[in-house]
Amino acid sequence: MAEQHSQGSGGAPAPADFGATVERLEQLVERLESGELSLEGSLAAFEQGVRLTRDAQRRLDEAELRVRTLTEGEAGGVDLQPFDTPDAEDDGER
């Protein structure tokens, strides 16, 4: 059980890759939902999840800022267009 607590202690830094951060969040959710963690382990895992979520949101905000900077028009205005994901295209075909 000490291993579970040390994994959820939150001492590890956030991964450098956004995808790895999301993967770690998914693993934490699975561990929390499994019910195998002690109360202390669950709290530590939850705290780590909050930190990872904040880190992921910060990365998304930075990416959005970069996209806005790259798409800014000559007059200073931004011509924002929705980004069509493959899922959005599938929904339109139904």
Gaussian input, Z-matrix of N, CA and C with variables (Angstrom, degrees):
# hf/3-21g

backbone

0 1
 N
 C     1     B1
 C     2     B2     1     A1
 N     3     B3     2     A2     1     D1
 C     4     B4     3     A3     2     D2
 C     5     B5     4     A4     3     D3
 N     6     B6     5     A5     4     D4
 C     7     B7     6     A6     5     D5
 C     8     B8     7     A7     6     D6
 N     9     B9     8     A8     7     D7
 C    10    B10     9     A9     8     D8
 C    11    B11    10    A10     9     D9
 N    12    B12    11    A11    10    D10
 C    13    B13    12    A12    11    D11
 C    14    B14    13    A13    12    D12
 N    15    B15    14    A14    13    D13
 C    16    B16    15    A15    14    D14
 C    17    B17    16    A16    15    D15
 N    18    B18    17    A17    16    D16
 C    19    B19    18    A18    17    D17
 C    20    B20    19    A19    18    D18
 N    21    B21    20    A20    19    D19
 C    22    B22    21    A21    20    D20
 C    23    B23    22    A22    21    D21
 N    24    B24    23    A23    22    D22
 C    25    B25    24    A24    23    D23
 C    26    B26    25    A25    24    D24
 N    27    B27    26    A26    25    D25
 C    28    B28    27    A27    26    D26
 C    29    B29    28    A28    27    D27
 N    30    B30    29    A29    28    D28
 C    31    B31    30    A30    29    D29
 C    32    B32    31    A31    30    D30
 N    33    B33    32    A32    31    D31
 C    34    B34    33    A33    32    D32
 C    35    B35    34    A34    33    D33
 N    36    B36    35    A35    34    D34
 C    37    B37    36    A36    35    D35
 C    38    B38    37    A37    36    D36
 N    39    B39    38    A38    37    D37
 C    40    B40    39    A39    38    D38
 C    41    B41    40    A40    39    D39
 N    42    B42    41    A41    40    D40
 C    43    B43    42    A42    41    D41
 C    44    B44    43    A43    42    D42
 N    45    B45    44    A44    43    D43
 C    46    B46    45    A45    44    D44
 C    47    B47    46    A46    45    D45
 N    48    B48    47    A47    46    D46
 C    49    B49    48    A48    47    D47
 C    50    B50    49    A49    48    D48
 N    51    B51    50    A50    49    D49
 C    52    B52    51    A51    50    D50
 C    53    B53    52    A52    51    D51
 N    54    B54    53    A53    52    D52
 C    55    B55    54    A54    53    D53
 C    56    B56    55    A55    54    D54
 N    57    B57    56    A56    55    D55
 C    58    B58    57    A57    56    D56
 C    59    B59    58    A58    57    D57
 N    60    B60    59    A59    58    D58
 C    61    B61    60    A60    59    D59
 C    62    B62    61    A61    60    D60
 N    63    B63    62    A62    61    D61
 C    64    B64    63    A63    62    D62
 C    65    B65    64    A64    63    D63
 N    66    B66    65    A65    64    D64
 C    67    B67    66    A66    65    D65
 C    68    B68    67    A67    66    D66
 N    69    B69    68    A68    67    D67
 C    70    B70    69    A69    68    D68
 C    71    B71    70    A70    69    D69
 N    72    B72    71    A71    70    D70
 C    73    B73    72    A72    71    D71
 C    74    B74    73    A73    72    D72
 N    75    B75    74    A74    73    D73
 C    76    B76    75    A75    74    D74
 C    77    B77    76    A76    75    D75
 N    78    B78    77    A77    76    D76
 C    79    B79    78    A78    77    D77
 C    80    B80    79    A79    78    D78
 N    81    B81    80    A80    79    D79
 C    82    B82    81    A81    80    D80
 C    83    B83    82    A82    81    D81
 N    84    B84    83    A83    82    D82
 C    85    B85    84    A84    83    D83
 C    86    B86    85    A85    84    D84
 N    87    B87    86    A86    85    D85
 C    88    B88    87    A87    86    D86
 C    89    B89    88    A88    87    D87
 N    90    B90    89    A89    88    D88
 C    91    B91    90    A90    89    D89
 C    92    B92    91    A91    90    D90
 N    93    B93    92    A92    91    D91
 C    94    B94    93    A93    92    D92
 C    95    B95    94    A94    93    D93
 N    96    B96    95    A95    94    D94
 C    97    B97    96    A96    95    D95
 C    98    B98    97    A97    96    D96
 N    99    B99    98    A98    97    D97
 C   100   B100    99    A99    98    D98
 C   101   B101   100   A100    99    D99
 N   102   B102   101   A101   100   D100
 C   103   B103   102   A102   101   D101
 C   104   B104   103   A103   102   D102
 N   105   B105   104   A104   103   D103
 C   106   B106   105   A105   104   D104
 C   107   B107   106   A106   105   D105
 N   108   B108   107   A107   106   D106
 C   109   B109   108   A108   107   D107
 C   110   B110   109   A109   108   D108
 N   111   B111   110   A110   109   D109
 C   112   B112   111   A111   110   D110
 C   113   B113   112   A112   111   D111
 N   114   B114   113   A113   112   D112
 C   115   B115   114   A114   113   D113
 C   116   B116   115   A115   114   D114
 N   117   B117   116   A116   115   D115
 C   118   B118   117   A117   116   D116
 C   119   B119   118   A118   117   D117
 N   120   B120   119   A119   118   D118
 C   121   B121   120   A120   119   D119
 C   122   B122   121   A121   120   D120
 N   123   B123   122   A122   121   D121
 C   124   B124   123   A123   122   D122
 C   125   B125   124   A124   123   D123
 N   126   B126   125   A125   124   D124
 C   127   B127   126   A126   125   D125
 C   128   B128   127   A127   126   D126
 N   129   B129   128   A128   127   D127
 C   130   B130   129   A129   128   D128
 C   131   B131   130   A130   129   D129
 N   132   B132   131   A131   130   D130
 C   133   B133   132   A132   131   D131
 C   134   B134   133   A133   132   D132
 N   135   B135   134   A134   133   D133
 C   136   B136   135   A135   134   D134
 C   137   B137   136   A136   135   D135
 N   138   B138   137   A137   136   D136
 C   139   B139   138   A138   137   D137
 C   140   B140   139   A139   138   D138
 N   141   B141   140   A140   139   D139
 C   142   B142   141   A141   140   D140
 C   143   B143   142   A142   141   D141
 N   144   B144   143   A143   142   D142
 C   145   B145   144   A144   143   D143
 C   146   B146   145   A145   144   D144
 N   147   B147   146   A146   145   D145
 C   148   B148   147   A147   146   D146
 C   149   B149   148   A148   147   D147
 N   150   B150   149   A149   148   D148
 C   151   B151   150   A150   149   D149
 C   152   B152   151   A151   150   D150
 N   153   B153   152   A152   151   D151
 C   154   B154   153   A153   152   D152
 C   155   B155   154   A154   153   D153
 N   156   B156   155   A155   154   D154
 C   157   B157   156   A156   155   D155
 C   158   B158   157   A157   156   D156
 N   159   B159   158   A158   157   D157
 C   160   B160   159   A159   158   D158
 C   161   B161   160   A160   159   D159
 N   162   B162   161   A161   160   D160
 C   163   B163   162   A162   161   D161
 C   164   B164   163   A163   162   D162
 N   165   B165   164   A164   163   D163
 C   166   B166   165   A165   164   D164
 C   167   B167   166   A166   165   D165
 N   168   B168   167   A167   166   D166
 C   169   B169   168   A168   167   D167
 C   170   B170   169   A169   168   D168
 N   171   B171   170   A170   169   D169
 C   172   B172   171   A171   170   D170
 C   173   B173   172   A172   171   D171
 N   174   B174   173   A173   172   D172
 C   175   B175   174   A174   173   D173
 C   176   B176   175   A175   174   D174
 N   177   B177   176   A176   175   D175
 C   178   B178   177   A177   176   D176
 C   179   B179   178   A178   177   D177
 N   180   B180   179   A179   178   D178
 C   181   B181   180   A180   179   D179
 C   182   B182   181   A181   180   D180
 N   183   B183   182   A182   181   D181
 C   184   B184   183   A183   182   D182
 C   185   B185   184   A184   183   D183
 N   186   B186   185   A185   184   D184
 C   187   B187   186   A186   185   D185
 C   188   B188   187   A187   186   D186
 N   189   B189   188   A188   187   D187
 C   190   B190   189   A189   188   D188
 C   191   B191   190   A190   189   D189
 N   192   B192   191   A191   190   D190
 C   193   B193   192   A192   191   D191
 C   194   B194   193   A193   192   D192
 N   195   B195   194   A194   193   D193
 C   196   B196   195   A195   194   D194
 C   197   B197   196   A196   195   D195
 N   198   B198   197   A197   196   D196
 C   199   B199   198   A198   197   D197
 C   200   B200   199   A199   198   D198
 N   201   B201   200   A200   199   D199
 C   202   B202   201   A201   200   D200
 C   203   B203   202   A202   201   D201
 N   204   B204   203   A203   202   D202
 C   205   B205   204   A204   203   D203
 C   206   B206   205   A205   204   D204
 N   207   B207   206   A206   205   D205
 C   208   B208   207   A207   206   D206
 C   209   B209   208   A208   207   D207
 N   210   B210   209   A209   208   D208
 C   211   B211   210   A210   209   D209
 C   212   B212   211   A211   210   D210
 N   213   B213   212   A212   211   D211
 C   214   B214   213   A213   212   D212
 C   215   B215   214   A214   213   D213
 N   216   B216   215   A215   214   D214
 C   217   B217   216   A216   215   D215
 C   218   B218   217   A217   216   D216
 N   219   B219   218   A218   217   D217
 C   220   B220   219   A219   218   D218
 C   221   B221   220   A220   219   D219
 N   222   B222   221   A221   220   D220
 C   223   B223   222   A222   221   D221
 C   224   B224   223   A223   222   D222
 N   225   B225   224   A224   223   D223
 C   226   B226   225   A225   224   D224
 C   227   B227   226   A226   225   D225
 N   228   B228   227   A227   226   D226
 C   229   B229   228   A228   227   D227
 C   230   B230   229   A229   228   D228
 N   231   B231   230   A230   229   D229
 C   232   B232   231   A231   230   D230
 C   233   B233   232   A232   231   D231
 N   234   B234   233   A233   232   D232
 C   235   B235   234   A234   233   D233
 C   236   B236   235   A235   234   D234
 N   237   B237   236   A236   235   D235
 C   238   B238   237   A237   236   D236
 C   239   B239   238   A238   237   D237
 N   240   B240   239   A239   238   D238
 C   241   B241   240   A240   239   D239
 C   242   B242   241   A241   240   D240
 N   243   B243   242   A242   241   D241
 C   244   B244   243   A243   242   D242
 C   245   B245   244   A244   243   D243
 N   246   B246   245   A245   244   D244
 C   247   B247   246   A246   245   D245
 C   248   B248   247   A247   246   D246
 N   249   B249   248   A248   247   D247
 C   250   B250   249   A249   248   D248
 C   251   B251   250   A250   249   D249
 N   252   B252   251   A251   250   D250
 C   253   B253   252   A252   251   D251
 C   254   B254   253   A253   252   D252
 N   255   B255   254   A254   253   D253
 C   256   B256   255   A255   254   D254
 C   257   B257   256   A256   255   D255
 N   258   B258   257   A257   256   D256
 C   259   B259   258   A258   257   D257
 C   260   B260   259   A259   258   D258
 N   261   B261   260   A260   259   D259
 C   262   B262   261   A261   260   D260
 C   263   B263   262   A262   261   D261
 N   264   B264   263   A263   262   D262
 C   265   B265   264   A264   263   D263
 C   266   B266   265   A265   264   D264
 N   267   B267   266   A266   265   D265
 C   268   B268   267   A267   266   D266
 C   269   B269   268   A268   267   D267
 N   270   B270   269   A269   268   D268
 C   271   B271   270   A270   269   D269
 C   272   B272   271   A271   270   D270
 N   273   B273   272   A272   271   D271
 C   274   B274   273   A273   272   D272
 C   275   B275   274   A274   273   D273
 N   276   B276   275   A275   274   D274
 C   277   B277   276   A276   275   D275
 C   278   B278   277   A277   276   D276
 N   279   B279   278   A278   277   D277
 C   280   B280   279   A279   278   D278
 C   281   B281   280   A280   279   D279

   B1=1.4444
   B2=1.5250
   B3=1.3126
   B4=1.4522
   B5=1.5151
   B6=1.3435
   B7=1.4386
   B8=1.5332
   B9=1.3257
   B10=1.4553
   B11=1.5160
   B12=1.3123
   B13=1.4481
   B14=1.5287
   B15=1.3328
   B16=1.4494
   B17=1.5189
   B18=1.3417
   B19=1.4494
   B20=1.5176
   B21=1.2938
   B22=1.4468
   B23=1.5021
   B24=1.3173
   B25=1.4543
   B26=1.5115
   B27=1.3423
   B28=1.4524
   B29=1.5094
   B30=1.3274
   B31=1.4397
   B32=1.5121
   B33=1.3069
   B34=1.4597
   B35=1.5171
   B36=1.3446
   B37=1.4592
   B38=1.5266
   B39=1.3134
   B40=1.4642
   B41=1.5266
   B42=1.3282
   B43=1.4654
   B44=1.5246
   B45=1.3304
   B46=1.4591
   B47=1.5253
   B48=1.3041
   B49=1.4547
   B50=1.5227
   B51=1.3454
   B52=1.4583
   B53=1.5298
   B54=1.3207
   B55=1.4683
   B56=1.5172
   B57=1.3211
   B58=1.4654
   B59=1.5208
   B60=1.3327
   B61=1.4635
   B62=1.5185
   B63=1.3271
   B64=1.4644
   B65=1.5294
   B66=1.3270
   B67=1.4679
   B68=1.5266
   B69=1.3311
   B70=1.4655
   B71=1.5185
   B72=1.3206
   B73=1.4649
   B74=1.5266
   B75=1.3191
   B76=1.4701
   B77=1.5248
   B78=1.3249
   B79=1.4637
   B80=1.5252
   B81=1.3292
   B82=1.4674
   B83=1.5203
   B84=1.3210
   B85=1.4674
   B86=1.5301
   B87=1.3301
   B88=1.4646
   B89=1.5310
   B90=1.3356
   B91=1.4618
   B92=1.5221
   B93=1.3262
   B94=1.4662
   B95=1.5249
   B96=1.3282
   B97=1.4586
   B98=1.5220
   B99=1.3270
   B100=1.4652
   B101=1.5276
   B102=1.3120
   B103=1.4565
   B104=1.5144
   B105=1.3108
   B106=1.4629
   B107=1.5257
   B108=1.3241
   B109=1.4613
   B110=1.5220
   B111=1.3170
   B112=1.4571
   B113=1.5287
   B114=1.3104
   B115=1.4539
   B116=1.5271
   B117=1.3239
   B118=1.4570
   B119=1.5267
   B120=1.3303
   B121=1.4585
   B122=1.5159
   B123=1.3323
   B124=1.4660
   B125=1.5215
   B126=1.3185
   B127=1.4619
   B128=1.5258
   B129=1.3272
   B130=1.4625
   B131=1.5260
   B132=1.3230
   B133=1.4556
   B134=1.5269
   B135=1.3223
   B136=1.4629
   B137=1.5288
   B138=1.3324
   B139=1.4611
   B140=1.5235
   B141=1.3234
   B142=1.4560
   B143=1.5310
   B144=1.3236
   B145=1.4552
   B146=1.5128
   B147=1.3195
   B148=1.4679
   B149=1.5266
   B150=1.3326
   B151=1.4699
   B152=1.5274
   B153=1.3234
   B154=1.4625
   B155=1.5283
   B156=1.3259
   B157=1.4649
   B158=1.5184
   B159=1.3222
   B160=1.4661
   B161=1.5227
   B162=1.3297
   B163=1.4579
   B164=1.5312
   B165=1.3271
   B166=1.4621
   B167=1.5248
   B168=1.3320
   B169=1.4597
   B170=1.5158
   B171=1.3266
   B172=1.4690
   B173=1.5204
   B174=1.3291
   B175=1.4634
   B176=1.5309
   B177=1.3252
   B178=1.4644
   B179=1.5267
   B180=1.3254
   B181=1.4642
   B182=1.5248
   B183=1.3449
   B184=1.4613
   B185=1.5301
   B186=1.3168
   B187=1.4601
   B188=1.5263
   B189=1.3291
   B190=1.4626
   B191=1.5192
   B192=1.3322
   B193=1.4589
   B194=1.5313
   B195=1.3189
   B196=1.4692
   B197=1.5235
   B198=1.3394
   B199=1.4634
   B200=1.5217
   B201=1.3251
   B202=1.4731
   B203=1.5244
   B204=1.3177
   B205=1.4605
   B206=1.5184
   B207=1.3140
   B208=1.4592
   B209=1.5230
   B210=1.3282
   B211=1.4594
   B212=1.5261
   B213=1.3180
   B214=1.4602
   B215=1.5225
   B216=1.3227
   B217=1.4560
   B218=1.5209
   B219=1.3326
   B220=1.4620
   B221=1.5217
   B222=1.3205
   B223=1.4587
   B224=1.5294
   B225=1.3155
   B226=1.4557
   B227=1.5035
   B228=1.3182
   B229=1.4587
   B230=1.5246
   B231=1.2909
   B232=1.4507
   B233=1.5176
   B234=1.3189
   B235=1.4504
   B236=1.5174
   B237=1.3310
   B238=1.4550
   B239=1.5125
   B240=1.3066
   B241=1.4521
   B242=1.5142
   B243=1.3276
   B244=1.4647
   B245=1.5136
   B246=1.2981
   B247=1.4599
   B248=1.5121
   B249=1.3285
   B250=1.4593
   B251=1.5139
   B252=1.3067
   B253=1.4570
   B254=1.5160
   B255=1.3275
   B256=1.4676
   B257=1.5221
   B258=1.3368
   B259=1.4714
   B260=1.5153
   B261=1.3230
   B262=1.4615
   B263=1.5195
   B264=1.3453
   B265=1.4572
   B266=1.5148
   B267=1.3344
   B268=1.4618
   B269=1.5220
   B270=1.3457
   B271=1.4589
   B272=1.5166
   B273=1.3260
   B274=1.4437
   B275=1.5226
   B276=1.3218
   B277=1.4521
   B278=1.5101
   B279=1.3152
   B280=1.4701
   B281=1.4703
   A1=111.07
   A2=117.85
   A3=120.44
   A4=110.92
   A5=117.33
   A6=120.94
   A7=110.23
   A8=116.48
   A9=119.95
   A10=110.28
   A11=116.77
   A12=120.03
   A13=110.76
   A14=117.82
   A15=119.70
   A16=111.21
   A17=119.02
   A18=121.25
   A19=110.51
   A20=117.66
   A21=121.05
   A22=113.73
   A23=118.47
   A24=121.03
   A25=112.90
   A26=117.14
   A27=119.44
   A28=113.48
   A29=119.31
   A30=121.49
   A31=112.85
   A32=118.16
   A33=121.62
   A34=109.91
   A35=116.37
   A36=119.02
   A37=110.92
   A38=116.03
   A39=120.78
   A40=109.10
   A41=117.25
   A42=119.63
   A43=110.80
   A44=115.81
   A45=120.68
   A46=111.55
   A47=117.77
   A48=123.18
   A49=110.40
   A50=116.70
   A51=120.86
   A52=111.08
   A53=116.75
   A54=121.04
   A55=111.81
   A56=117.00
   A57=120.88
   A58=110.68
   A59=117.03
   A60=120.41
   A61=110.61
   A62=116.06
   A63=120.65
   A64=110.16
   A65=116.51
   A66=120.16
   A67=111.08
   A68=117.42
   A69=120.45
   A70=111.27
   A71=116.75
   A72=119.89
   A73=110.64
   A74=116.53
   A75=120.50
   A76=111.07
   A77=116.84
   A78=120.47
   A79=110.95
   A80=116.42
   A81=119.96
   A82=111.36
   A83=116.52
   A84=120.49
   A85=109.74
   A86=116.85
   A87=120.09
   A88=111.15
   A89=116.49
   A90=119.96
   A91=110.96
   A92=116.14
   A93=119.48
   A94=110.98
   A95=116.45
   A96=120.07
   A97=112.67
   A98=117.02
   A99=120.16
   A100=112.00
   A101=117.14
   A102=121.02
   A103=113.67
   A104=118.43
   A105=122.32
   A106=113.09
   A107=117.68
   A108=120.50
   A109=110.99
   A110=114.82
   A111=119.77
   A112=108.19
   A113=116.55
   A114=120.43
   A115=110.27
   A116=116.60
   A117=121.04
   A118=110.72
   A119=116.25
   A120=120.79
   A121=111.65
   A122=116.27
   A123=120.59
   A124=110.93
   A125=116.80
   A126=120.59
   A127=111.07
   A128=116.42
   A129=120.26
   A130=110.58
   A131=117.57
   A132=121.47
   A133=110.12
   A134=116.54
   A135=120.77
   A136=110.47
   A137=116.91
   A138=120.88
   A139=110.80
   A140=116.42
   A141=120.05
   A142=109.73
   A143=116.87
   A144=120.88
   A145=112.14
   A146=117.01
   A147=120.92
   A148=109.77
   A149=116.57
   A150=119.88
   A151=110.64
   A152=117.00
   A153=120.59
   A154=111.03
   A155=117.01
   A156=120.49
   A157=110.50
   A158=116.56
   A159=119.95
   A160=110.66
   A161=116.52
   A162=120.89
   A163=110.39
   A164=116.98
   A165=120.93
   A166=110.23
   A167=118.14
   A168=121.18
   A169=111.08
   A170=116.95
   A171=120.63
   A172=109.83
   A173=116.97
   A174=120.78
   A175=110.89
   A176=116.44
   A177=119.70
   A178=111.05
   A179=116.47
   A180=120.40
   A181=110.75
   A182=116.93
   A183=120.81
   A184=110.85
   A185=116.78
   A186=120.44
   A187=110.18
   A188=116.85
   A189=120.50
   A190=110.39
   A191=117.21
   A192=121.05
   A193=110.17
   A194=116.64
   A195=120.14
   A196=111.07
   A197=116.79
   A198=120.20
   A199=110.02
   A200=116.69
   A201=120.13
   A202=110.12
   A203=117.27
   A204=121.09
   A205=110.56
   A206=117.08
   A207=121.03
   A208=112.66
   A209=117.54
   A210=120.13
   A211=112.82
   A212=117.77
   A213=120.54
   A214=109.51
   A215=115.85
   A216=121.45
   A217=112.27
   A218=115.25
   A219=120.68
   A220=111.60
   A221=117.68
   A222=121.44
   A223=111.92
   A224=116.50
   A225=120.03
   A226=113.13
   A227=117.53
   A228=120.84
   A229=110.65
   A230=115.01
   A231=120.73
   A232=108.48
   A233=115.88
   A234=121.53
   A235=107.58
   A236=116.45
   A237=120.69
   A238=109.94
   A239=115.28
   A240=121.70
   A241=107.39
   A242=118.34
   A243=119.81
   A244=110.16
   A245=114.65
   A246=121.51
   A247=107.89
   A248=116.56
   A249=120.76
   A250=110.33
   A251=115.74
   A252=120.80
   A253=108.53
   A254=118.68
   A255=120.25
   A256=112.19
   A257=117.43
   A258=120.77
   A259=111.01
   A260=117.03
   A261=121.22
   A262=110.43
   A263=116.58
   A264=119.91
   A265=110.50
   A266=117.54
   A267=120.76
   A268=111.25
   A269=116.60
   A270=120.49
   A271=110.97
   A272=117.31
   A273=120.54
   A274=113.15
   A275=118.05
   A276=121.48
   A277=112.45
   A278=118.25
   A279=121.57
   A280=112.28
   D1=-26.63
   D2=177.50
   D3=-62.18
   D4=-32.11
   D5=179.22
   D6=-64.32
   D7=-41.32
   D8=179.78
   D9=-63.78
   D10=-41.11
   D11=-179.13
   D12=-66.59
   D13=-41.11
   D14=-178.42
   D15=-68.65
   D16=-31.16
   D17=177.63
   D18=-69.48
   D19=-33.97
   D20=-176.98
   D21=-95.11
   D22=7.15
   D23=-175.25
   D24=-71.29
   D25=-19.00
   D26=176.03
   D27=83.19
   D28=9.59
   D29=-179.93
   D30=-73.33
   D31=-21.12
   D32=-178.33
   D33=-76.23
   D34=139.54
   D35=177.49
   D36=-71.20
   D37=159.87
   D38=178.15
   D39=-65.88
   D40=144.76
   D41=177.78
   D42=-61.38
   D43=153.64
   D44=179.97
   D45=-73.84
   D46=-21.84
   D47=-176.23
   D48=-101.17
   D49=134.27
   D50=-179.73
   D51=-59.44
   D52=-42.68
   D53=179.69
   D54=-60.72
   D55=-38.89
   D56=178.03
   D57=-67.30
   D58=-35.36
   D59=176.96
   D60=-63.09
   D61=-45.72
   D62=179.17
   D63=-63.22
   D64=-40.32
   D65=178.64
   D66=-62.60
   D67=-41.95
   D68=177.40
   D69=-64.32
   D70=-37.93
   D71=176.65
   D72=-62.20
   D73=-43.58
   D74=178.87
   D75=-61.93
   D76=-40.34
   D77=178.11
   D78=-64.07
   D79=-40.83
   D80=177.93
   D81=-62.76
   D82=-41.93
   D83=179.04
   D84=-61.90
   D85=-43.98
   D86=178.71
   D87=-60.20
   D88=-42.72
   D89=179.62
   D90=-64.84
   D91=-41.95
   D92=179.78
   D93=-65.84
   D94=-41.18
   D95=-178.47
   D96=-72.25
   D97=-21.57
   D98=-178.14
   D99=-67.92
   D100=-25.86
   D101=-178.75
   D102=76.74
   D103=8.69
   D104=-177.86
   D105=-84.89
   D106=-14.95
   D107=-177.09
   D108=-83.33
   D109=148.88
   D110=172.75
   D111=-72.01
   D112=172.34
   D113=177.52
   D114=-58.07
   D115=-45.71
   D116=-179.57
   D117=-63.76
   D118=-42.31
   D119=178.50
   D120=-64.66
   D121=-39.07
   D122=178.22
   D123=-64.99
   D124=-42.96
   D125=178.81
   D126=-63.39
   D127=-42.45
   D128=179.03
   D129=-64.84
   D130=-41.86
   D131=178.56
   D132=-64.37
   D133=-40.88
   D134=178.54
   D135=-63.04
   D136=-44.17
   D137=178.77
   D138=-61.12
   D139=-42.40
   D140=178.37
   D141=-64.01
   D142=-40.02
   D143=178.10
   D144=-61.83
   D145=-40.48
   D146=177.96
   D147=-62.92
   D148=-43.96
   D149=178.74
   D150=-62.38
   D151=-44.70
   D152=-179.97
   D153=-64.91
   D154=-38.84
   D155=178.67
   D156=-63.81
   D157=-43.31
   D158=178.85
   D159=-63.84
   D160=-40.78
   D161=177.95
   D162=-63.00
   D163=-44.45
   D164=179.64
   D165=-63.01
   D166=-42.54
   D167=178.79
   D168=-63.77
   D169=-39.42
   D170=177.78
   D171=-61.92
   D172=-43.00
   D173=179.65
   D174=-63.85
   D175=-41.34
   D176=178.01
   D177=-63.73
   D178=-42.04
   D179=178.55
   D180=-62.36
   D181=-42.05
   D182=178.44
   D183=-64.61
   D184=-40.64
   D185=179.05
   D186=-64.26
   D187=-42.20
   D188=178.23
   D189=-61.32
   D190=-41.64
   D191=179.31
   D192=-62.88
   D193=-41.86
   D194=178.65
   D195=-63.44
   D196=-42.53
   D197=179.05
   D198=-63.78
   D199=-43.55
   D200=178.60
   D201=-61.07
   D202=-41.89
   D203=179.49
   D204=-62.72
   D205=-41.26
   D206=-178.46
   D207=-73.02
   D208=-26.62
   D209=-177.32
   D210=-99.87
   D211=5.15
   D212=-179.36
   D213=-67.62
   D214=133.70
   D215=-178.98
   D216=-76.10
   D217=171.97
   D218=-178.78
   D219=-64.24
   D220=-32.46
   D221=-178.56
   D222=-80.90
   D223=1.95
   D224=179.48
   D225=93.61
   D226=-10.39
   D227=178.98
   D228=-82.35
   D229=161.78
   D230=179.49
   D231=-114.70
   D232=125.84
   D233=177.44
   D234=-98.47
   D235=87.72
   D236=-177.12
   D237=-85.45
   D238=131.82
   D239=177.27
   D240=-125.33
   D241=142.70
   D242=179.67
   D243=-62.84
   D244=142.36
   D245=177.84
   D246=-90.88
   D247=117.49
   D248=-179.61
   D249=-84.67
   D250=117.15
   D251=175.55
   D252=-88.16
   D253=163.42
   D254=176.78
   D255=-56.61
   D256=-35.18
   D257=179.00
   D258=-65.17
   D259=-39.61
   D260=-179.58
   D261=-66.25
   D262=-36.53
   D263=178.16
   D264=-67.33
   D265=-39.41
   D266=178.89
   D267=-63.07
   D268=-39.35
   D269=-179.58
   D270=-63.65
   D271=-33.96
   D272=-178.65
   D273=-73.80
   D274=-19.37
   D275=-177.23
   D276=-86.22
   D277=-12.34
   D278=-175.93
   D279=-76.05

